[in-house]
Amino acid sequence: MNTKLPEDDSVTVGFFRRLLSRPITVLMVVLAMIGTSLIAAMRIPIEMMPSGFADGSIVVVVPWAGANPNEVEQRIVKPLEEELGTLTGVSHMHAVSSEGMGRVILQFPGTFDMDEAYAEVADRVERVRPKLPREADRVTMRRWTAADTPVLWCGVLYPGEIRDRAQEIFSEVLQPRLEAIDGVAAVNMNGLEPRSVRILLDEEQVKSNRVDIGALVRRLQSDNISAPVGDLDEAGSRYIVRIDGRFQSLEEIEDFPVRPGLRLGEIGRVIQVRSAPDDFFRVNGRYGLGVSINKETSANTFEVCQRLTEVIEKDLPADPVLGQFEYSVFWNEGETVETSLRNLIEDAVIGGAIACAVLMLFLRRLRFTMLIALSIPFSVLATLIWLYFSGDSFNLFSMMGITISIGMLVDNSVVIVESIFQRREQGQDLQTACTKGPADMVLAVVTATLTTVVVFLPLIFMSEDRNARVFTTSIGVPLCVALMSALVLAIIIVPVASRYLIRGGHRRRAGGQSKRRRPLLPWLDGMKNSMPRLVAWSLNHRFAAATLALAFLFSGQLASAGNQFDPTSLSGFGGQLTVQFEFSSNTDLYQAEEEVLQMEETLMGPLRQEIGNPDIGVAFNRNGGEIYLWHETDVALEEREAIFASLEQKLPKSARTEFKFEGSFSKQNVKDEEWLRIQIEGPESQRVQAIAAQVRELARQVPEFEEIAEDQQAAREILVNLDRERMQQVGTSSVQVLGIIEWALRGTMISRFETARGDVPIIMEFDEEENPDRNRLQELAVAWFGSGAELPLSNFALFEHRRSPDSIYRKDGQTMEVVGIKPEGKNLQRNAAMLNQIMNQVEMPEGYRWNQEGGWTGFQEDMKELQQAFTLAVVLVFFLMGLLFESLILPFSVLITIAFAVVGAQWAFRLTGQPVDLVGMIGMIVLAGVVVNNGIVLVDRILRLQGQGLNRAEAVVQGVRDRIRPVLMTAATTITGLLPIALSEPQGNSFSFKSLAIGVSGGLAITTFFTLWVVPLLYTLLEDLGNILSREVGQRLLGRYPHKNPKPTPAATAMPGTQARAAPDLHDLG
């Protein structure tokens, strides 16, 4: 049987007594922390996003100029799929074959080691290289990380009369100048005309000299090589032997022997030229250069952007060579970070100020308000120290974690100060109150803080999505560090500071109560009287009270039924507005330029003023492009919608151009949740297209669907069918004919030529300025040099006009088509049900299947993981309360507050019209750790009162009366601290935590009332249940009744220092 320890001999009281005797030590610790935090604040790197953000996919890109999608699929994509398909750990493999390019996207699970995956993919790519066309020799692999995001993007405008000279200056002077700036990793230029060496053959000279072009190409390719062949040992030294047969100059290429007596320069000419770029870039109606700059991983974003801005705005205009160009900065991540952090800091300051004002209203003592408010800067400084010495950066997410915690930082200090107040009001001297007051509550505040901390552990360690882990870690760790710092302040500093802030004694009234000031908040005294009466009534009418509480819980179904689920909250960063456009198939660069000029004519007119007078950029190629709008300030969400509406209405309509505004369907944009995306997969592309057409037709009959994405435009192509019998008669083969057609139409790449700035391709083609047409193809002469005969291609080939897909999509080795359906609302569950009704009408042949990508399916997958994290968080909170209460039953009286918090959050979402997104669901998990804090403090007080000899009913009512003020103070400070975030509106593409703030503040507001009412009620019910179970277990296992050998129940011995007591009489409580 436990015995009560004398309070003066308890460990906690002794700790606080020794602490109060060392005020200088406490002061030195505070000063040391302030000094360390100043060092950390000056040196900590400032970033926009944490460094751990990275994509779980690897993209293999193979350009092949002039090839159509079918060629790309057969000769690039399928060989890559066969080789990459043997990799382990690949969850999905997507492929896109488009004109002039093939892409294979490998998706890996979130827990996979991406460094190892990248190495294995690189090995497989090297194996497949020999199988690819020689022209497709530039295979690139991309893996996106946060470091790949440019920190600055600017435009360079140049006069048209110095276009050729400007290209040389850009590549030879400007690019090296920018790359030399400290912290800059790479400078990429969009619109720079690529250089190449061209061997332009005279077709007449080739025919008259009967040159076998195929043999000439093979000789050139084999002669321009450099490779090690072995090593030699001589006089103890080792020498590597290397053969260098590379071309050293253009003259050497011209002197290449075609055959004895005939040089390459006699049948053509060799020149170095700049070709038309793959992409063009225009700014404010003029051709220019788009420059994107990436920083080194370890460099400070803010400092790098400052250096770049100074160079671009001051040094470059003053340069005698580079000063002839105009420079405009469109995107500066340093300025965006500064603005975003300033807004967050303002929210934090406003929230902290409101929380301090609330404290002042409750305490009505300036010195104690300032002491409690000290928790906020103290915890923020401690968090900066943690971030700096842990190697992390100060970014938007870490600042958001600090901002969310602002209102919670004062909770522990409030409880400690309130406990000291109560001791003083009971007439105890100052030393005793500052010693025993904190000792009474130290275990409760430690447990309450740990419950908030442990809810982030499942979020940090359970998620399989690496970006989700980085997201929760970047917010959760600073938040937890701030809360633990506030706990240290409440335990170490507040008691010592209170010893010196409280002056004089409290005069006691008759009856032993100290004189108190006239209440500044009459409603608070009203609640102090009404809430205990409500609790007393509930204890006498437990069935009726429990019924009312359950009725509120069931109302959650009504609240959640009207809420919308929005999984699109994780938007990107950046202040630019973008409009995509696509050109119809077979559009050439001249036609594309005409379309762009018409767009610019409209954009640079009165429409420019209407949309806010932004800088206007256009990047385009023959397939399409993007319009960029750069405003001087961030654009609000409503203004964005108005701008896009104006653009959609006034941009010129053309049969050749299709604009893709925000909300337009894109097959490759799997993150766009405004569209339902149906993937249809199967072995035959024609059958897949037929099924997709049937789905589109059925979807058009559903009135709830606003828009059905049209099928992509098919490209026109000419299919050349060769007559093998005729070719055999004249002594040729399909390979020879294919080579001649390629040389005549698009040339062939020989190899590469080394220059000072890197290697450039050597391309051999006929010296023809005009674009070849169908007549040129039919009359293309094919010579057989053994017999001397020449025949046009039309003599043994048939030409067929047909349509081919503009792009070919594949998934996991099968052809895939994506059908886009835009519903009226964002109720994902309802939209998924309508989608299933449509697909039930479609007969899927064997080997074909469909699935929904994203939407309700994706949301369910995300929610399943969050629900698991929520469950584990509740279990961890239960373990902590079990340790504190030394009971398996009593923690449930506090855990019930989580259910009320969830219902309260659902009503908050319903009443504010805020959609429930992933950030809001994370807020639910945070709420689980926050709302139990007040319940822990309340139950702890009830147990202590029972340990002092009060019967249960009196202890419950008195516990509510004693704890109502600290409960209301902590809840009010947390809610008001979140108000600036809850009331804010997202700016442009900035990240929004509004749903989290609304969910946490709304849930906490509702739970505060039910904590004071339902927790005491459930406490009595569960204690009675524990007593009943104890008697039943004792009867069945021990064969005797507990009253024969009475022992304290777990609930009765819940707290150290309490005495055993008999079970309460149920009749006394009604």
ZAPADO-991396 format. One record per residue (C-alpha): residue in one letter; x negated, y, z. Coordinates in steps of 0.001 Angstrom, whole numbers, plus 500000, padded with zeros to 6 digits. Layout:
N
aXYZ...
# end
This chain:
1070
m500000500000500000n498596503406498987t497961505968501681k497951509699501232l494495511246501168p493994514524503005e494161517315500463d490956518905501731d489028515708501064s490284515072497522v487762515098494731t489507517825492718v489818520170495686g486145519690496454f485264520431492863f487158523709492814r485769524704496227r482224524289494944l483154526066491711l484432529114493573s481164529311495455r479150529651492186p480637532667490375i477265533767488926t476768530358487330v480183530621485674l479342534121484465m476036532942482962v477809530147481110v480257532639479632l477495535036478571a475480532201477014m478513531094475051i479137534641473815g475535534979472654t475576531625470885s478857532438469204l477452535715467852i474563533817466262a476982531295464775a479287534039463476m476415535732461647r475012532552460095i477986530299459427p478664529852455684i481946531281454428e483758529178451846m487198528950450316m487611525200450751p485774522543452774s482955520827450941g484519517384451216f487277517997448674a486758515717445668d488810513868443114g489075510103443430s488644509615439701i485833509569437153v486454510809433608v484415509563430669v484633511973427709v483371511118424229p483730513809421519w483762512671417881a484264515630415562g486760515107412752a488077511720413909n491829511177414123p493508509607417191n493701506123415627e489983506126414849v489194507358418352e491346504619419884q489797501793417857r486153502815417900i485773504694421188v488577504090423680k488988500326423297p485235499550423535l485091501689426661e488142499962428138e486650496527427530e483438497432429333l484857499588432118g487639497129432790t485112494802434467l484457497286437268t485575496362440763g487702498713442814v489464500462439921s493107501053440836h494193502368437418m492544503128434089h494128505763431845a492958506638428346v493855509418425902s492902509311422229s493310512683420572e491882514351417508g488126514595417861m487925513243421404g488483510164423544r488904510208427317v489015507360429819i490072508209433380l489187505725436118q491093506096439383f489641504653442582p491192504174446047g490612506932448555t488353504752450713f486043503778447845d482443505017447789m482529507401444834d478736507664444608e478537503924444100a481446504063441640y479728506800439625a476532504749439374e478418501659438208v480389503631435619a477145505153434301d475689501657433925r478731500423431967v478656503507429725e475015502805428814r475968499253427881v478706500406425520r476699503194423817p475375500998420971k478969500089420032l480055503720419594p479766505707416337r476431507453415931e478165510839415750a479663510197419194d476307510367420959r477241512919423634v479005510803426268t479692512788429436m480955511688432837r482838514036435108r483684513744438748w485352516783440253t484294518076443648a484861521383445370a481358522433444272d482452522207440611t484889525090441021p483373528298439582v482785531029442131l482962533755439496w484412534049436013c483771537048433814g484144538101430191v481493539619427934l482648541758424987y480380542644422087p480692544740418907g481628542718415842e478763544087413732i476129542438415964r477900539104416310d474979536945415146r472437538852417206a474729538768420244q474873534974420145e471082534798420388i470992537310423246f473643535393425173s471799532089425033e468210533403425209v468530536353427628l471861536584429486q472229532935430509p468657532635431942r469097535988433724l472240534850435541e470839531401436339a467833533053438023i470039534647440718d469518533052444112g472251530502444858v473448530075441251a473457526457440053a474785526711436496v476142529238434008n478593527943431411m479575530025428394n482869529548426595g482882530836423011l479150530472422383e478609529290418823p476679525990418872r473483525684416891s472701522827414536v470275521867411772r472096521262408487i470783519234405570l472934520557402735l472717518218399739d473422519348396205e475933516818394935e474802517203391303q471163516655392242v472101513589394256k473960512105391274s471321512957388682n468527511483390825r470695508474391752v470007508867395475d471407506186397739i472710508362400558g473290505405402855a469657504307402581l468487507911403019v470547508304406213r469164505088407677r465559506134406938l466019509566408490q467581508038411582s464798505515412042d461929507968411405n462946510709413868i462076508821417056s459876509107420125a459295506130422391p456610504528424616v455115501352423159g452771500185425908d449724501165427946l445911500891427805d443254500477430466e439959502222429841a437166502899432328g439465502244435238s442147504616433992r445574503711432690y446996505451429625i450581505256428381v450827504929424601r453711506843423039i454672507170419399d456101510590418538g457734510620415106r460106513487415760f460495516321413315q458507519347414498s459855521954412043l462463522506409341e459703522410406708e458779518915407822i462371517804407236e462330519357403735d459080517481402945f460606514151403930p460057511685401008v463284510385399503r461250508155397226p457871508532395549g457820511841393722l461075513151395226r461292515229398411l464422515988400416g464013519707399707e464389519053395965i467937517688396304g469114520071399015r468153522659401596v467519522548405358i468728525436407524q469419526138411184v472859527670411637r475424528529414256s478658526697413678a482142527779414592p482617526977418297d485057524364419445d486815527046421497f487233530774420934f487636533372423650r489199536834423318v489625539537425963n492019542470425563g492251541976421808r488528541502421112y486344538449420664g484092537826423603l482394535262425746g483852533587428810v481221533051431499s481889530726434441i479286530537437209n478861527709439719k476918528034442936e474550525622444620t476194523344447173s474306524759450151a474683528420449122n477049530818450886t479938531620448535f480423535111449866e476737536036449549v476362534516446060c479404536417444810q478032539649446259r474735539164444398l476514538320441148t478825541312441427e475903543660441996v474014542269438978i477040542334436645e478315545767437689k474983547583438156d471928545781436735l473270544430433439p474798547738432205a471451549444432897d469436546814431011p468169548069427595v469146544812425845l472130543552427846g473564547025428414q475136547107424939f477822544634426047e480906545174428202y481369543049431324s484646542377433133v484975540194436252f488287538314436231w487876535897439122n485668536385442171e485979533681444773g484142535813447317e486816538505447113t489568535887447258v487996534303450352e487649537718451974t491286538625451259s492678535265452352l490651535168455547r491614538763456311n495298537846455981l494865534815458230i492934536829460801e495680539467460748d498281536744461339a496179535384464196v495727538822465770i499420539669465441g500414536285466845g497983536661469723a499218540178470453i502831539027470523a501889536116472797c500115538535475164a503162540794475191v505323537803476130l502930536957478964m503106540518480226l506904540351480304f506771537174482378l503852537970484697r504200541755484989r500563541858486093l498118543372483620r495004541786485118f496423538270484997t497815538848481523m494354539850480352l492808536847482097i495176534409480415a494831536201477083l491059535704477374s491748532100476338i492254533237472748p488901534918471974f487044532442474193s488419529454472257v487868531084468861l484214531796469691a483722528251470944t485227526918467707l482794529007465649i479928527470467619w481243523994466890l481678524672463170y478190526147462830f476255523471464712s478255520628463138g477202521848459692d480701522850458623s481788526104457012f484248528795457985n486964528333455377l490669528877454858f491621525562456443s489475525940459550m490859529452460014m494375528090459591g493723525510462317i492617528310464634t495637530427463668i498076527588464390s496517527062467813i496696530729468883g500001530435470737m498966527164472425l495615528412473748v497173530176476734d499275527206477910n496743525698480315s495797529033481825v499478529845482332v500020526625484274i496906527126486420v497738530767487209e501358529879487962s500196527207490394i497963529752492150f500906532168492314q503112529560493949r500471528849496592r500125532550497341e503905532997497548q503961530202500123g501688532360502272q498350530575501725d495157532602501789l493394533526498545q490574530960498848t492997528112499495a495357529147496686c492506529366494144t491250525954495294k494363523850495740g496504525516493074p494264524374490160a493669521028491892d497404520361491858m497651520767488069v494257519742486674l495264516183485771a498513517365484212v496894520037482023v494113517662480942t496660515042479919a498867517626478205t495920518928476155l494769515435475220t498251514583473945t497939517395471405v494430516336470457v495143512635469967v497972513232467478f495351514337464942l493366511110465220p495779509097463019l495877511920460475i492091512078460291f491262508364460240m494309506573458786s494786508315455440e493518506499452353d493518509753450394r490100511377450844n491476514851450188a494228514314452754r491560513315455274v489524516404454498f492674518528454731t493707517202458151t490137517162459452s489486520743458355i492610521930460169g492757519435463029v489180519529464290p489026523337464746l492476523246466343c491433520504468763v488128522227469577a490017525451470296l492461523624472596m489655521835474449s487833525148474837a490998526709476281l491201523754478682v487633524371479848l488416528043480387a491554527195482379i489677524776484653i486316526537485030i486818530263484537v490429531031485491p490179529895489152v486939531838489656a488285534946487929s491537534728489879r489544534781493114y488310538261492220l491349539601490374i493817538983493229r493366541645495851g494973541798499226g497480539428500704h501143538830500021r503511540093502663r505979537426503628r509639537961504127a511628536388506874g511963532783506083g508434532433504878q508818533738501350s506543536444500012k507961539683498727r508332539728494965r508845542536492506r512143543402490984p512623541158487968l511813542720484614l513637539912482796p517042539390484423w517821536502482084l514831534628483484d516247534733487003g519566533758485502m517996530659483968k516255529893487250n519667529655488839s521714528145486024m519285525466484859p518903523800488290r522699523833488621l523000522185485180v520482519543486222a522298518930489513w525569518517487638s523915516094485206l522578513975488047n526126513644489384h527612513001485912r524866511102484176f527069509345481633a528669512593480414a525314514389480267a523685511533478367t526584511512475900l526134515221475169a522394514762474625l522962511817472266a525501513876470320f522811516439469572l520395513724468462f522993512345466055s523431515830464600g520002515352463069q521623513265460351l523756516255459407a520724518553459357s518502516237457303a521262515531454780g521152519116453551n517376519503453519q515372519443450318f512109517572449962d509406519450448105p506102517601447613t504507520474445655s503289522574448552l499614521759448051s499160524356445354g495834525480444065f493905528658444618g493310531592442364g495023534821441396q495272534368437623l498484533576435781t498228531073432961v500472530274430009q499547527286427897f500432526924424231e500073524176421656f499773524372417890s501496521953415581s499461519174414047n497223519912411052t496769523537412115d493348524847411084l491287527535412843y492347530293410436q496027529594411069a495358529325414812e493668532737414778e496663534290412986e498984532950415681v496760534309418459l496594537749416838q500401537885416788m500503536966420488e497984539678421315e499898542282419350t502893541669421600l500892541352424806m498897544544424248g502051546579423527p504778547777425916l504983544279427399r501601544799429060q502927547614431219e506043545621432036i504010542713433447g501722544870435598n499019546048433173p496681543060433612d493537542181431703i494525539646429038g492364536778427897v493075534099425299a491066530900424918f492076528751421935n491063526137419392r492854524421416540n495008522378418938g496189525142421247g494953527222424131e495798529331427154i496761532933427868y495227534351431052l496609537330432948w494293538882435546h495888541429437872e493914543682440192t495880542450443220d497563539182444147v500946538634442546a503851537748444818l505934534681444042e509019536647442931e506877538861440714r505278535799439118e508692534449438194a509686537796436677i506461537943434630f506947534458433236a510560535237432412s509471538324430436l506778536398428606e509154533588427707q511642536073426330k509302538416424408l506350536379423147p506700535833419378k508506532668418353s506804530542415726a507349527116414213r503638526447414631t503323527454418321e504967525977421403f504470527787424705k504143525884427984f505265528156430774e505241527199434436g507643524343434729s507024523077431202f506408519386430846s502902518044430383k502150514345430110q498774514752431738n499899516922434657v500873514198437107k501025516741439985d504002518597438489e506938517410440573e509569519558438835w509836516820436208l510774513188436589r508082511209434793i508975507782433399q506034505686432242i506819503008429678e504051500502429025g503721497674426547p501442496003423991e502975497522420811s502990501287420415q505978501356418020r508141499365420432v507072501603423303q508044504683421287a511432503140420464i512167502464424141a511111506004425031a513467507414422382q516328505361423852v515598506692427345r515600510271426068e518945509760424357l520527508290427501a519126511104429647r520679513749427389q524104512344428304v523593513080432034p524803516637432854e522665516809436019f519513516799433878e518642520325432689e516047519475430077i514571516461428312a511010516830427044e510863516299423296d508576513746421739q505204515018420599q504834516119417012a503288513511414764a500238514485412759r500137514024408999e497482511704407640i496486510012404383l495856506295404653v493319504964402115n494044501306401279l491038499720399543d491403497002396887r488877494359397941e489038492504394603r488183495647392611m485368496518395045q483909493047394632q483966493412390851v481914496608390965g479594495313393706t480439497486396716s481932496987400154s484247498753402567v481300499915404698q479665501665401726v482905503342400679l483594504434404258g480151505982404505i480542507927401246i483948509290402303e482555510378405671w479529512084404078a481727513915401603l484439515056404018r482704515771407330g479055514891406930t477110512571409177m474837513185412113i471297511951411580s469740512509415000r468628515490417069f466051518243416649e464077519515419654t464064523286420316a462849525451423165r466402525639424649g467219521968424154d467999519643421305v470497520366418523p472153517915416123i470820517293412602i473829516960410296m473674515957406634e476536516922404339f477254518093400817d476701521781400183e480396522519399692e481939525728401045e485554524853400226n487579522523402405p488212519230400583d491803518482399528r493568515357398283n492387515820394693r488816516062395902l489310512813397816q490792510975394836e488067512192392466l485271511449394886a482614509678392821v481128506491394186a477827505447392474w476319501978392419f472683502495391804g471905499036390529s474115499350387417g474256503145387187a478049503145386964e480161505838388608l483799505447389471p486226507746391313l487730506485394547s491214506419393004n490164503509390709f490186500995393535a492145502683396351l495794503518397034f496700506665399012e499644506604401424h501109509588403266r502309508853406796r502720510283410266s500470509365413158p500761510291416839d499060513502417881s497654511684420909i497677508058421995y498063507323425695r497054504064427321k497205502716430850d495364499657432092g494716498496428549q498267498913427235t499922501616425172m501902504038427304e504479506718426664v505701509239429234v509268510570429166g509845513864430964i513237514672432523k513883517914434418p516719517647436980e518804520507438350g517703520247441988k514779518999444037n516637516284445926l514152513545445103q516284510703446434r519337511722444406n517254512228441266a515657508808441657a519097507203441946m520271508839438688l517069507734437012n517623504135438065q521131504256436599i519678505248433223m516933502637433236n519423499896434151q520983500473430725v517667499943428907e516723496405428016m513000495929428592p511460493163426424e509070490686427952g505659492250428467y507082495762428753r507737497621431988w508560501053433331n507867502925436528q508361506399437891e505197508378438496g505373510887441336g508832512125442316w510691510125444944t508406507112444553g505275509155445175f506948511051448007q507941507776449684e504353506553449472d503096509749451077m505810509652453726k505078505999454544e501537506914455478l502674509922457487q505286507821459296q502599505323460264a500443508175461527f503430509571463456t504101506204465096l500480505781466111a500411509339467478v503421508580469695v501754505391470921l498575507283471847v500620509895473701f502384507068475559f499044505591476630l497868508925478017m501055509476480006g500927505901481280l497462506609482655l498665509807484312f501930508493485784e500583504969486480s503882503680485118l505166501901482032i508672503317482405l508310507009483258p506442508048480046f509636507360478113s511361510163480013v508891512558478371l508655510839474983i512366511492474425t511458515141473864i509822514132470554a513200512988469223f514784516300470197a511843518139468600v512318516324465286v516029517154465259g515258520759466164a512755521004463311q515312519567460883w517830522200461944a515157524885461569f514499523743457993r518229523610457304l519019527068458675t516040528800457028g516443526989453700q512782525915453802p512145522674451837v510441519871453742d507029519304452195l503934517350453168v502616520240455249g505930520343457096m505687516617457799i502204517123459195g503764519796461402m506137517128462749i503138515097463894v501561518163465499l504918518784467192a504782515324468786g501668516321470681v502885519790471630v506403519190472951v505407516550475526n503154519024477359n505980520724479227g507565517390480031i504304516146481525v504000519214483753l507626518875484850v507491515153485710d504162515664487467r505795518307489693i508756516055490486l506444513232491509r504442515525493757l507590516828495466q508739513264496072g505320512521497505q505810515415499918g508933513736501337l511828515202499328n514474512760498175r514743512229494451a517700514505493751e516151517388495663a512743516799494065v514236516819490570v516181520041491070q513321521781492863g510850520607490198v512946522233487482r513172525414489543d509385525491490104r508398524762486524i510958526751484552r508792529870484317p505546528186483085v507572526020480682l509284529066479202m506009531019479071t504055528298477249a506884527670474805a507385531385474134t503687532046473520t503383529097471117i506503530102469183t505598533776468962g502046532902467968l503433531060464934l505924533772463999p503603535680461590i503007532491459598a506659531454459685l507791534875458427s505063535273455783e505587534637452094p502942532897449941q501025535256447665g500402533997444123n498819530557444193s497668530872447794f498093528011450215s501187528250452419f501642526813455928k505084528341456317s506868524996456564l504516523840459330a505091527016461335i508873526830460918g508998523152461889v506789523500464964s508381526716466262g511945525542465585g511364522113467117l509646523573470167a512405526129470754i515075523417470847t512956521002472855t512209523528475573f515849523541476654f516180519759476494t512893519322478389l514340521195481355w517667519371481105v517252515865479672v513804514933480998p514970515083484675l518098513139483752l516179510436481933y513608510370484721t516266509228487206l517737506696484795l514387505151483984e513294505067487623d516481503196488473l515878500876485542g512356500241486811n513649499373490260i516233496981488829l513602495291486681s511262495032489656r513937493257491709e514810490903488838v511187490021488159g510504489527491851q513524487268492187r512672485101489198l508895484867489581l508380485033493349g511601483379494435r512388486111496933y513945489580497001p511734492633497109h513342493892500349k511836490956502265n508373492298501525p508858495845500298k506210497230497962p506092500526496174t507270500587492595p505015501993489865a507191505070489745a506932505543493467t503136505489493378a502852507459490184m500413510101491391p497308509775493530g497956511063497014t501694510181497098q503305507970499727a505310504846499034r509028505293499239a512121503149499009a514251503109495897p516795505961495828d520426505276496552l522432505447493298h525522506568495227d523708509681496399l523099510741492769g526562510000491499
# end
